[in-house]
Protein backbone atom coordinates (compact mmCIF):
# COMPACT_ATOMS: atom_id res chain seq x y z
CA UNK A 1 0.00 0.00 0.00
CA UNK A 2 1.22 3.50 -0.86
CA UNK A 3 0.52 6.43 1.46
CA UNK A 4 0.06 9.85 -0.06
CA UNK A 5 -0.20 12.79 2.28
CA UNK A 6 -2.68 15.50 1.57
CA UNK A 7 -3.36 18.91 3.09
CA UNK A 8 -7.10 18.47 2.62
CA UNK A 9 -9.13 19.12 5.75
CA UNK A 10 -10.55 16.58 8.15
CA UNK A 11 -14.24 16.89 8.88
CA UNK A 12 -14.34 17.71 12.60
CA UNK A 13 -18.03 18.59 12.78
CA UNK A 14 -19.22 15.01 13.21
CA UNK A 15 -18.25 12.02 15.30
CA UNK A 16 -17.01 10.20 12.22
CA UNK A 17 -13.91 12.01 11.02
CA UNK A 18 -13.33 11.89 7.31
CA UNK A 19 -10.82 13.28 4.88
CA UNK A 20 -12.82 15.86 2.99
CA UNK A 21 -11.74 16.36 -0.60
CA UNK A 22 -13.02 18.98 -2.93
CA UNK A 23 -14.86 17.89 -6.05
CA UNK A 24 -12.01 19.43 -8.06
CA UNK A 25 -9.41 17.25 -6.32
CA UNK A 26 -11.42 14.08 -6.85
CA UNK A 27 -12.06 14.98 -10.49
CA UNK A 28 -8.31 15.34 -11.08
CA UNK A 29 -7.73 11.90 -9.57
CA UNK A 30 -10.45 10.28 -11.65
CA UNK A 31 -9.29 11.92 -14.88
CA UNK A 32 -5.71 10.79 -14.20
CA UNK A 33 -6.76 7.17 -14.23
CA UNK A 34 -7.17 6.71 -10.49
CA UNK A 35 -10.41 5.20 -9.33
CA UNK A 36 -11.84 5.31 -5.85
CA UNK A 37 -11.82 1.77 -4.55
CA UNK A 38 -12.89 1.93 -0.92
CA UNK A 39 -11.96 3.57 2.39
CA UNK A 40 -9.62 2.58 5.20
CA UNK A 41 -10.17 3.47 8.84
CA UNK A 42 -7.69 4.52 11.55
CA UNK A 43 -8.09 5.38 15.23
CA UNK A 44 -7.58 8.95 16.26
CA UNK A 45 -7.97 10.51 19.74
CA UNK A 46 -9.21 14.09 19.80
CA UNK A 47 -11.02 15.99 22.56
CA UNK A 48 -10.96 13.01 24.91
CA UNK A 49 -12.76 10.78 22.41
CA UNK A 50 -11.63 7.85 20.33
CA UNK A 51 -12.73 8.53 16.78
CA UNK A 52 -12.54 6.63 13.53
CA UNK A 53 -10.76 8.53 10.77
CA UNK A 54 -11.98 7.34 7.41
CA UNK A 55 -9.52 7.87 4.56
CA UNK A 56 -10.24 7.33 0.86
CA UNK A 57 -8.38 4.56 -0.87
CA UNK A 58 -7.70 4.78 -4.58
CA UNK A 59 -6.61 2.16 -7.02
CA UNK A 60 -3.75 3.07 -9.31
CA UNK A 61 -3.95 1.75 -12.89
CA UNK A 62 -1.01 -0.56 -12.04
CA UNK A 63 -3.16 -2.09 -9.25
CA UNK A 64 -1.38 -0.44 -6.31
CA UNK A 65 -3.62 0.69 -3.47
CA UNK A 66 -3.11 4.33 -2.50
CA UNK A 67 -4.38 5.80 0.75
CA UNK A 68 -5.04 9.53 0.79
CA UNK A 69 -3.89 10.32 4.31
CA UNK A 70 -4.29 13.73 5.95
CA UNK A 71 -0.99 15.34 6.93
CA UNK A 72 -2.25 15.79 10.49
CA UNK A 73 -2.26 12.00 11.06
CA UNK A 74 0.88 10.06 11.97
CA UNK A 75 1.31 6.32 11.39
CA UNK A 76 0.99 4.14 14.51
CA UNK A 77 0.11 7.18 16.59
CA UNK A 78 -3.35 7.93 17.86
CA UNK A 79 -2.73 11.62 18.51
CA UNK A 80 -2.52 14.12 15.65
CA UNK A 81 0.88 15.53 14.68
CA UNK A 82 0.10 18.92 16.21
CA UNK A 83 -0.18 17.38 19.70
CA UNK A 84 3.39 16.05 19.52
CA UNK A 85 4.84 19.22 18.00
CA UNK A 86 3.02 21.50 20.43
CA UNK A 87 4.38 19.46 23.36
CA UNK A 88 7.95 19.76 22.09
CA UNK A 89 7.63 23.52 21.45
CA UNK A 90 6.08 24.08 24.87
CA UNK A 91 8.84 22.11 26.61
CA UNK A 92 11.61 23.99 24.82
CA UNK A 93 10.08 27.39 25.55
CA UNK A 94 9.22 26.89 29.22
CA UNK A 95 10.90 25.81 32.41
CA UNK A 96 8.36 23.03 32.96
CA UNK A 97 9.44 19.41 33.35
CA UNK A 98 8.45 16.86 30.72
CA UNK A 99 5.82 15.45 33.08
CA UNK A 100 4.32 18.90 33.63
CA UNK A 101 4.27 19.60 29.89
CA UNK A 102 2.60 16.23 29.24
CA UNK A 103 -0.09 17.03 31.82
CA UNK A 104 -0.67 20.48 30.31
CA UNK A 105 -0.88 19.04 26.78
CA UNK A 106 -3.45 16.47 27.96
CA UNK A 107 -5.58 19.23 29.41
CA UNK A 108 -5.08 21.65 26.50
CA UNK A 109 -6.14 19.14 23.84
CA UNK A 110 -8.64 17.18 25.94
CA UNK A 111 -6.73 13.91 25.80
CA UNK A 112 -7.23 10.88 28.01
CA UNK A 113 -3.50 10.23 27.99
CA UNK A 114 -0.24 11.76 26.83
CA UNK A 115 3.00 10.56 28.34
CA UNK A 116 6.21 12.41 29.14
CA UNK A 117 8.04 9.48 27.51
CA UNK A 118 6.19 10.24 24.25
CA UNK A 119 7.40 13.83 24.54
CA UNK A 120 10.96 12.62 25.15
CA UNK A 121 10.91 10.37 22.06
CA UNK A 122 9.37 13.11 19.91
CA UNK A 123 12.01 15.61 21.03
CA UNK A 124 14.85 13.21 20.22
CA UNK A 125 13.45 12.37 16.78
CA UNK A 126 12.92 16.03 15.88
CA UNK A 127 16.39 17.01 17.15
CA UNK A 128 17.91 14.47 14.77
CA UNK A 129 16.16 15.96 11.72
CA UNK A 130 16.72 19.67 12.46
CA UNK A 131 18.86 20.18 9.30
CA UNK A 132 16.06 18.90 7.04
CA UNK A 133 13.42 20.84 8.95
CA UNK A 134 15.48 24.02 8.65
CA UNK A 135 15.46 23.69 4.85
CA UNK A 136 11.71 23.15 4.81
CA UNK A 137 10.94 25.96 7.25
CA UNK A 138 12.86 28.53 5.17
CA UNK A 139 9.89 28.74 2.80
CA UNK A 140 7.16 29.05 5.41
CA UNK A 141 4.24 31.22 4.45
CA UNK A 142 3.05 31.78 8.03
CA UNK A 143 3.22 34.92 10.10
CA UNK A 144 6.34 35.64 12.10
CA UNK A 145 6.88 33.06 14.85
CA UNK A 146 5.70 34.21 18.26
CA UNK A 147 8.55 35.50 20.42
CA UNK A 148 9.97 32.36 22.02
CA UNK A 149 13.14 31.98 23.96
CA UNK A 150 14.80 28.65 24.48
CA UNK A 151 14.82 27.70 28.14
CA UNK A 152 17.99 25.68 28.57
CA UNK A 153 18.55 22.82 30.98
CA UNK A 154 21.74 22.26 32.95
CA UNK A 155 22.52 18.93 31.29
CA UNK A 156 22.47 20.32 27.74
CA UNK A 157 25.84 20.78 26.07
CA UNK A 158 26.36 23.70 23.64
CA UNK A 159 25.66 21.50 20.58
CA UNK A 160 22.33 20.35 21.98
CA UNK A 161 21.41 23.90 22.94
CA UNK A 162 22.08 25.04 19.38
CA UNK A 163 19.98 22.18 17.93
CA UNK A 164 17.10 22.85 20.31
CA UNK A 165 17.27 26.57 19.58
CA UNK A 166 16.90 25.91 15.86
CA UNK A 167 14.11 23.40 16.52
CA UNK A 168 12.19 25.88 18.68
CA UNK A 169 12.49 28.54 15.99
CA UNK A 170 10.97 26.08 13.49
CA UNK A 171 8.19 24.94 15.84
CA UNK A 172 7.38 28.34 17.39
CA UNK A 173 4.36 29.07 15.13
CA UNK A 174 2.66 25.99 16.61
CA UNK A 175 2.35 27.81 19.94
CA UNK A 176 0.12 30.38 18.20
CA UNK A 177 -3.34 28.85 18.65
CA UNK A 178 -4.54 30.06 15.25
CA UNK A 179 -1.68 28.25 13.47
CA UNK A 180 -1.24 25.06 15.53
CA UNK A 181 -3.11 22.63 13.30
CA UNK A 182 -2.37 24.07 9.85
CA UNK A 183 1.31 24.77 10.46
CA UNK A 184 2.06 21.34 11.96
CA UNK A 185 0.24 19.60 9.10
CA UNK A 186 2.15 21.70 6.55
CA UNK A 187 5.47 20.85 8.21
CA UNK A 188 4.66 17.12 8.18
CA UNK A 189 3.44 17.37 4.57
CA UNK A 190 6.58 19.13 3.35
CA UNK A 191 8.90 16.81 5.26
CA UNK A 192 7.11 13.76 3.85
CA UNK A 193 7.29 15.06 0.29
CA UNK A 194 11.00 15.82 0.67
CA UNK A 195 12.07 12.60 2.43
CA UNK A 196 9.15 10.14 1.99
CA UNK A 197 9.18 9.79 5.79
CA UNK A 198 6.89 11.12 8.48
CA UNK A 199 8.12 13.65 11.03
CA UNK A 200 7.56 11.19 13.87
N, C-alpha and C positions, 0 to 999 in steps of 0.2 A: 504494500500500500504506500502511496506517495502522499505526503502532507504538503499542502500549499497554504501558506499563511495569507490572510486577507485582513484589510483594515475595515471591512464592513462591520456595521454595528451589531450588537447582540440585543435582542428584544428583551428588555428588562421590565416590561409592563405587566407581564403575566408570569405565572408560576412555572410554565414550561419555557425555558430560555432557548431561543433559536437564533442561528445566524440569519440575519435579514439582508437579503441581497436585492439590489434594485433590479427592475425589469431590464434595464439597459445592460447590466452586468451579466445577467442570465442569458440575454439574447446574444451577447458576444460569445459566451461559452457554447451555446447551441450552434451558432453559425460557424464556429471553429471546428466543429466535428465532435465536440464533447456532448454527451447526453447524460442527463440526470438519471442515476440508477436507483439510489435509495438514500437513506440517511443513516448516520451512525451517532450513537449517544454516549456522552461522557458525564461523569459526576462533576459538579462544581458547587462549592460552598460560598454563598453570599448572604449577607444579612442574617446570619445565624440559621440558615436553612440549607438543606441539601437539595440541590436542583439538578435537573437533567438538561444538559446542553445538547441540543440536537443540531448536528452539522450535516450539510448536504454532501453526498458522495456522488461523484461523477465517474463516468466510464470513458477513458481515453480510447481513441480508435484502435490502439494497439493492445486493448484489453487490460490496461493497468487501472486499478481503482485509485481515485484521487479524492482525498478529503479536503474540503474547503474549511479551514480551521481558523477561527478568529485569533488575531495576534494577542489578545488578552489572556488566552488559555495557554497553559504550559503542560507538556506531556507528563504524566504520572504525578501531577500535582493537582490538588483539589481547590487550591486558592488561586485566584487570578494573578497575573504577573505584577499588577500594581501593588498588591499586598506585600509581596516580597521586596520590591524596589522601595516602597515607602518605608518599610521597616529598616532597611539598610541606610537610607538617607536620614531617617530620624536618629538612628544610633550614631552616625558619624557627626551629626550636627548638634548633639546634646550631650550632657554629662550623665545620662541615664545608663544603667547597666543593661545588658542584653535581656535579662529577665523582665526588667521594668519596661523596656521597649516592647517586648512581646506582649505583655499585659495591656499596654496602651494600644497597640495595633489591634488586638482582639476586641477591645472596647470600641475603638474608632470605626472598624469595619463590621462590627456585629458578628464576630466569628465565635464558634463554640470552642475552637482551639487554635493556637498558634504558638509554637514552641521557640524558646531562645536558641535551641540547637538548630532549628530551621534557619533562623537569622544568621547564626554563625556560619553555616554551610553556604548560604546565599552570599554573604560578605566575602568569603574566601573565593568562591567561583567568580564573582564580579571583579575582585581585585586582580585575578589572573588574566582577565580579558580587557583591562583598562586601555591598552594600546589600540585595540580594535574599536572599542567604544568611543575613544577620543576621535578617531577618524569619522565615525558615524555622526557624532554629536556636533562636529564642525558645521554641518549643513542644517542644523535645527531651524525650524521656522516657528519657534515658540517665542513668547516674550522673554525678556531678560530673566535669568534665574533669580529667585528671591535671594536676598542677602543671607548667605549661610557661611558660617565659619566652622572649620573643622575643629572639633574638640578632641584633642589628642589624649592618649592614654600613656601611662608611664612605661609600659612594656613595648611600645612601638619604637622601632629603630627609625632613623631618618628616611630610609628607602620606603618603608611601609607608610610613614607619614605622607610622603610625596605621592604614593599610589592612592592612598585614601583621600588625599586632597583633590586629586584629579577626578576620582570617582564621585566625590560629593559634588563637584562642579557639574558633572554630567547629570547626576540624579537630582540636583536641586529643584528643577521645575516640578518634580513629583510632589514636593511639599506644598505647592500651591494647589489648593483644593480644586480649582477650576481646570487644572491641567493634569491631575493625577492619572486618570484613566487613559486619556488620549495620548499623552506623552509616553507613558510606559508601554502602551501598545505599539506606538510608532517606533520606539527604541527596539523592542523585540522584533518587530517586522523588518526593520532595516538590518539588524544584526543577522537575522535568519537569511535574508536575501543575499547578504554579503558572504556568509560562512556556511550556510545550509545547516546551522545548528541553532538551538534555542538558547536564550540568555542563561537560563537555569535548567 
